[in-house]
């Protein structure tokens, strides 16, 4: 595995992260156009779409990526995995679509409200046609990175032209949705043009095998969501759109910081799976360097955010978002904790088949998050949501570190 391919992959993931998180760059603009309340409404709709994407992903972004990485030189096996997983996702998407629009009909929403959520749902459909796990497993993300960025950048034109007041929130969601669909269409064009897979008719047996193999990690993703994305959803339900809008600004700043290391860690996941199966010494060395790099950068930035939270919020969001300042201080060190836990999980635990222990930790984390979020949000609103996230992430990070320390001999000396 050439070093050049790894660095190309890191760069490609970075470009994809920029493409998929253009809205982070738009926060200064959107916060001033929408204000806290409408920004909260948009965030609520996007969270709903995020849950649908989570259900459709079903853990394939972990299991399929790992297996494709291991069999990357076997076209027949890669093709079998691809078509079986994609068929499984099609089945899940069909169920989600029926249930989602059934709920909208039952609620008897106004046409404008249906259009609002339909715009957000286009993101889900676009994600279905964008099998990132295939390109990540093959370490060929460069094939789609620049095109994805181009489409997202082009989408800024209609955003600045059609999103100029609070009533344009639906336009914003539809523009993002259409951009996702275009990215998916071009993604499949690249797959067939470069012959990354050949057609293999998926059988029901293979589809259900894929669902079965990914089920435990799907539960893990549900657990992760229960103490990450579910918290702002609950916050919006309890405290309203205004508080959710304030929390969104602080949380987007936190997400932007995590973007600094996310491309590297995503590129290292398939490489870790490969190295633990073939070269334990290199795997250990890679993980040590990753920990030093991520921890030093994120701790320093967290300290800066904590000290200068007021200036950062005013610069990013402007007046009217003062309530986001204490929230940002509470979550300023989350990128540090999440960076550590991601390395522990995806570069050590999962490549070494520690799935059950991984699920156990996340299960307890979900219980902690769910048990804390309601009382803390009711008492402290957005700050309570931030406190819940911080406490839960501390538990996850230290639990994973403890598990790896206990099983370190098995991990680094016995092999897979």
N, C-alpha and C positions, 0 to 999 in steps of 0.2 A: 504494500500500500504506500504510494508515494506521498511525501510530505506536501508536494505541490497540490495534490488533489484535496488534501485536508484544508489547506489555506484557501483554495478556491471555494471549497464548500462553506467555510466560515464566512467568507465574503458574500457568497450567494445567500446564505441564511440571513446575514445582516441586511442585505438589500430586500429580501422578502419581508423581514421584520419592519423595515421602513414602509414598504408597500402596504402591509396589512395594518399598520398603525399610523397611517397618515392623519387619522383623526386626533392623535396626540399632538401633532404639529398644528392642528386647527383649533386646539383648546383656547388659545388667546382670542381667536376670532369668534368662535362659537359662544364662548362665555359672555362676550360683549353683545352678540346678536340675540341670543336666546335669554340670557339671564339665568339665575340659579334654578327657578321653577321649571321652565321649559327644558333646560338642560337635563334636569332630573327626569322629566317625562321621556326624553330621547334615550337616556341611559336605561330606564326601566324597560323600554321596548328592545333595546340592544341586548340587555341581560336575558330577556325572554328568548331571543334568537340564539344567544350563547348556550342556553340550556338545551335547545333543540339540537344544536351542533354537537354538544356533548353526548347526547343520546345517540346520535347518528355515528359519531366517532367510535363509541363502544369499546374503547381501549385499543383499537386497531393502530392508532398512531404510535403505540408502544410495541405491541406484539408483531404487527406486520412489518414495521420498520426493522425490528431485530431480526426476523426470519429472512427478510429480503436481503439484509446486509450479509448474513451468513451464506446465503445461496446466490449471491450477486452474479456469479459467473455461470449459473445454470439457468439458461433462458426458459426452459420448460417449467422448472419449479417456480421461478419468479412469476411466470405467466399464470400458472395455476393459482398461486397465492393472490395475485392481483385480481383476477376475475372472480374468484370466490369471495374475497373481501368486498369488492365493489358490489357484487350481487347482494351480499348481506346488508350493506349500507343502503342499497336501493329498497330493500324490504323494510328496513327501519324508517327510512325517509317517508315511504308510503304511509306507514302507520302514524308517524308524527303529523303528516299533512292532514290526514283524516281527523285525528283527534284535535289538532289545533284549530282547524276551521269549524269543527263541530262545536267547540267551546265558544268560539266567536259568535256562532249562530244562537247558541243557548243564552248568551249574555245579552243578545239583542242590542248590540252596539250600533251607534250611528255610522253612516257610510264613511264619514271622515275618519272615525276611529278605526274602522276595518282597514281602510287604506293605509293608515299610520302603521298598523302592525303587519300588514301585507308587505309594505316596503322593507320592514325589518326582516321578514321571513325570506325575502330574496337572498339574503346573506346565507341562509341555510342551504338553499338550492345551489347557489354558487359554490359553497364549500363541498358539496357532494361531487361536483365535477372537477374538483381540485385535489386529487389524491397525493397530497404532500408526502405521505408516508412512503410512496413508491420512490420518489426522487431522493428523499432523505436516505432511505435504505441503500440505494444505488450510489449514493454520494454524487448525484448529478443535479444538484439544485441550481447550478449555474445555467442549466438549460431553460429554466423558467423564471429566474430571478429578475433579469433586466426587463423582460416583457411585462412582468407583473408590476414592477415599479413604474414603467411607462404608462400603463393603463391607469394606475392610481393617480399619477401626476396629472394625466389628462382629465381625470374626473374632478380635479380641483376647479377647472374652468366653469363647468355648470354649477358647482357649489357656490363659487363667488358670484356667479350671475343670478342664480335662482334662490339662494338662501341669504336673505337680507333683513328678515324680520321674524318675529316669533311664530307667525303663522306658516312659515316655510319649513317647519320641522319635518313634515311628511316628505317634502322634496329632498331634504338631506338624506333621509333613510332610503328613498328610492334610488337616488344617485349612487349611494354606496352599494345597494343591492345589485344594480345593473353592472357596476364595475366588477363585482364578484362573479357574476355570470360570464362576463367577457373573459375574465382570467381563467375560469373553468373551461370555456370553449377553446381557448388557445392552448391550454394545458393538454387537452386530449389531442389536439392537432400535433403537438410536439411529441407526444407518446407514440403516435402511429407513424409520424414522419421519421423519427429516429429508431423505430422498431425496437422500442424498449421492452415490449411484450408482444407475444403472438397470441392469437385468439385461442382460448381454451374454454369450451362450453362448461360453465359452472354447474355442478350437480347439487341436488338438494343435500346430499351427504356432506359434500365439501363445504357448502355454505353453513350448515349447522355445526360442522367441525370448527369452522372459524369462529362462530358465535360462542361455542363452548370453550375454546382455547382463550378467548379474550374476556370471558365473563368475570373472572376474578379481578382483572385489572380494570374492567368497567366499574366494578364495585368500588375500587380504589379511586377512580376518577369521580364517582358520585360523592365519595367521602371528602375528597379534596374540594369539590365544589361546595359542599355543605359548610365549609369554614372559609371559603374565599368568595366566589361569586354570589352565593346565596345570602351572605351577610348584607351587601348593599341592597339586594332584592327585598329582604326583610325590613331593612331600614326604610326603604321607600314605602313599604306597605304600612309601617307603623307611624313614621314621622312625617311622611308626605314628600312631595316632589322637591320642595325648597331645600330641605335638609339633605336629600339625596343629591341634589345639584352641588351643594357645598362639599359633600363627601367625594363626589365624582372628581372635582378639580384636584383635591389632595391625592386621591388614589391614582389619577392619571399621571401626576408628577412622579409618584412612586413607580408606576409602570414604566415610565420613560427611563428611569434610572436602571431598572432591571434589563432594559433593552441593551445596555452596555455589554452585558455578558451572555445574554440569551443565545445569540448566534453561535458563540463558541461552545456552549454546553449542548446545544442541539446537534451541532456537528460531531461532538465527542460521543454522543450516545451510541450511534451505530459502530463507531470505532472501538468503544469500550467493549461492546458485545463481541467484536472480532478479536480484540487483543486478549480478553480473558479466555477465549477458546483456543488461542494460538501462542500467546507470548505474555506470561504473567509478569515478568520483570518490567516490560514496557508499560503494561497496564498500571502497575503500582506507581511507576515514575510519572506517568501522565496524570494520575489522580492527585499526587502530591503537588505538582506544578499548578494544576487547576485550583486546588484549595488555596494556595498562596496567592495566586493572581486575583481570584474572585474576592476573597476575604479582605485583602488589603485595600482594594479599590472601593468596594461597597461600604466598608466600615468608615473610611474617610469621607465619602460622599454623604453617608448617613449623618455623620457629625456636622457637616456643613449645612445640610437641610435642617437639622434640629436647631442650630444656632441662628440661621438666616431664614427661617420659615416665613416670617412676615414679608420680607422683601421678595422672596421667591413667589409667593401667592399673589402679591400685588403686581409683580411683573408679568406673570402668566395670565391671570384672570381679571385684574383691575379691581375697581371699587365694587362693593356689594358682595364680595366673597370673603370678608374678614373672618367669618365663621369657619373657613377651611384651614386657618392658621394652626389652631391647636390640634386639629385632626392630623395635619401633616406632621406635626412634631411626634405624635404617638406612633405613626407608621414610618418614620424616617429611617429606622433600622431594619425594616422588613426586607429590603433588597439583600441585605447582608445575611439574614437568617434563611431566606428562600434560596439564595445562591448556594449556601452550604447544604441545605436539605436536598436540593436538586442534584448536586454532585453525589451525595450519599446514596440517593435513590437510583438515579439513572446511570451512574458510572460505576457503581459498586453493587448495590443490592439486586437490582433486576438482572444485570448480566450474570450474576451468580445464583440465579433462581431462588432468591430469598423472597418470593412473592407473598408467601403466607405471613411472614413477619412484617413485610411492607404493608400488607392489607390490615394487619392487626394494629399497627401504629396509626395508620390513617383512620381506622375505625374508631379508636379512642379519641383521636383528634376531632373527628366529626361530633362525637358525643360531647366533648368539651365545648366546641364551638356552638352547637345547638343549645346546650344548657346555659351558656353565658349570654348569648346574643339578645334574647328577649329582655331579661332584667337590666342588662347594661344599656341597651338602646332606649328602653323606657326611662331610665334614670338620666342618661347622659347624651341621648340622641346620637349625633354623628361621632362624637368622641367615644361613646360606648361601643359603636361598631368597630372603631379603630382599636380599642382596648381588647375586644374579642379576638380580632385578627392577630394582634401582637402576642397575646397569651398562648393562643393555639399554635402559632408558628414556633414559639420558643419550645413548646412541648415536642413538636414534630422533629425539630432539628436535634435536640438533645437526645431524644429517644433513638433516632437513627444512628447518631454518633455512638451511643452506648451499645447498640446492637452490633455495629461493625467492629467495635473494639472487642466484644465478647467472641465474635466469630472470625477474627482477623486471621488466625492460623488456617482455618478452613478456606477462607477466601483467597489468600495469597500463596498458599503452599500446597494445597491439595489439588488445585485446578478444577475444571468443570467436568 
